[in-house]
Amino acid sequence: MFLIYISSAVAEADGVEPLISVLSSKRDGAVASAATVLTNLATQEPLRVIIQSHSVMSAIVEPLHSSNSLVQSTAALTVAAVGCDADARTELRNAGGLEPLVKLLHSRHDEVRRNACWAVMVCANDEPTAAEMTRLGALDILEEINLSIGRKNNFSEVALEKILDHNLPQKYSQMGYLASSNIILDGFYDYGKVKRGIKLLPLEELSAQELNDRRAIILVNTKAPEA
């Protein structure tokens, strides 16, 4: 109740914009504190909307590039808190924030890596953002993390599956199953089982290969052939 009161007071005093401006400060402690307060405010949807309206995702890119582990951790947590909004994910993507976020998955600091996995999990809720993170290597890094008992965490496995939800052929070939929420559409193909870390070739490249005696690739295509 106290936190709700403080959050409302900050919003009523027009404190969101000054908080976001602190994210560009050269003082690591101030940046980390501002990011933490913004994360707490974002737990309430009306305040999260206000925060997003002040372009917080563009402002958080610089802290994501920080070399300070506390700033990295709190910045990733802010992304996780605000990234449940589709417009926020688009803003982060357009502002170039996905690259430093994906790089944080490499962190040797458990909390930084955990919060980065959390943020990636949230941001993977839409196809364009998931595709961009895949291009930046998030899929490979998450697979590597999940193979390590010491490095995987509560969010790394879910983050991996969230990204794979936007690449169902890879998910099915790698994991051997699809979730009930995964909807197979035209263009889905079953290549067969592949080992972790092995990338599935796009259908266009597979179709350009010469015929061989290997396992047939099953393609889903419900459209009637053209006359």
PEDAFEN-V432422 format. One record per backbone hydrogen bond with DSSP energy under -0.5 kcal/mol. NH is the residue of the N-H (numbers start at 1). CO is the residue of the C=O. E is the energy in kcal/mol with one decimal. If there is no record, write none. Layout:
BEGIN
[[NH CO E] [NH CO E]]
END
This chain:
BEGIN
[[5 1 -2.1] [6 2 -2.5] [7 3 -2.8] [8 4 -2.5] [9 5 -2.2] [10 6 -2.4] [11 7 -2.2] [12 8 -2.8] [13 9 -1.8] [14 11 -1.7] [15 10 -3.0] [18 14 -0.5] [19 15 -1.7] [20 16 -2.4] [21 17 -2.1] [22 18 -1.2] [23 19 -0.6] [23 20 -1.1] [24 21 -1.4] [25 22 -2.4] [28 26 -0.7] [31 27 -2.1] [32 28 -2.7] [33 29 -2.2] [34 30 -2.5] [35 31 -2.5] [36 32 -2.0] [37 33 -2.3] [38 34 -2.5] [39 35 -2.1] [40 36 -2.2] [41 37 -2.6] [42 38 -2.2] [43 40 -1.1] [44 41 -1.8] [45 43 -0.6] [47 44 -0.5] [48 44 -2.5] [49 45 -2.3] [50 46 -1.5] [51 47 -2.7] [52 48 -2.6] [53 49 -1.9] [54 50 -0.6] [54 51 -1.2] [55 52 -1.8] [56 51 -0.8] [59 55 -1.7] [60 56 -1.8] [61 58 -0.8] [63 59 -0.6] [64 60 -1.7] [65 61 -1.1] [65 62 -0.9] [66 63 -1.3] [69 67 -0.5] [72 68 -2.6] [73 69 -2.5] [74 70 -2.4] [75 71 -2.5] [76 72 -2.4] [77 73 -1.8] [78 74 -1.8] [79 75 -2.0] [80 76 -2.1] [81 77 -1.9] [82 78 -2.4] [83 79 -2.5] [85 82 -1.7] [89 85 -1.9] [90 86 -2.0] [91 87 -2.4] [92 88 -2.5] [93 89 -2.4] [94 90 -2.7] [95 91 -2.0] [96 93 -1.1] [97 92 -2.8] [100 96 -0.6] [101 97 -1.5] [102 98 -2.8] [103 99 -2.0] [104 100 -1.3] [105 102 -1.4] [106 103 -1.7] [107 104 -1.6] [110 108 -0.6] [113 109 -2.6] [114 110 -2.7] [115 111 -2.7] [116 112 -2.4] [117 113 -2.3] [118 114 -2.2] [119 115 -2.5] [120 116 -2.6] [121 117 -2.5] [122 118 -2.1] [123 119 -2.7] [124 120 -1.6] [125 122 -1.2] [126 123 -0.9] [130 126 -2.3] [131 127 -2.9] [132 128 -2.0] [133 129 -2.3] [134 130 -2.1] [135 131 -2.2] [136 132 -1.6] [137 134 -1.5] [138 133 -2.8] [141 137 -2.2] [142 138 -2.7] [143 139 -2.1] [144 140 -2.0] [145 141 -2.6] [146 142 -2.5] [147 143 -0.9] [147 144 -0.5] [148 145 -1.6] [149 147 -0.6] [152 148 -2.1] [157 153 -0.8] [159 155 -2.7] [160 156 -2.0] [161 157 -2.1] [162 158 -2.5] [163 159 -2.0] [164 160 -2.3] [165 161 -1.4] [166 163 -1.7] [167 164 -2.2] [171 167 -2.4] [172 168 -2.9] [173 169 -2.2] [174 170 -2.4] [175 171 -3.2] [176 171 -0.6] [176 172 -1.6] [182 179 -1.5] [183 181 -0.6] [184 182 -0.6] [187 220 -2.8] [188 185 -1.9] [190 218 -3.0] [191 189 -0.7] [194 173 -2.1] [198 195 -2.0] [199 197 -0.6] [206 202 -2.2] [207 203 -2.6] [208 204 -0.8] [209 205 -0.5] [209 206 -1.1] [218 190 -1.9] [218 216 -0.6] [219 217 -0.6] [220 188 -3.1] [221 219 -0.6]]
END
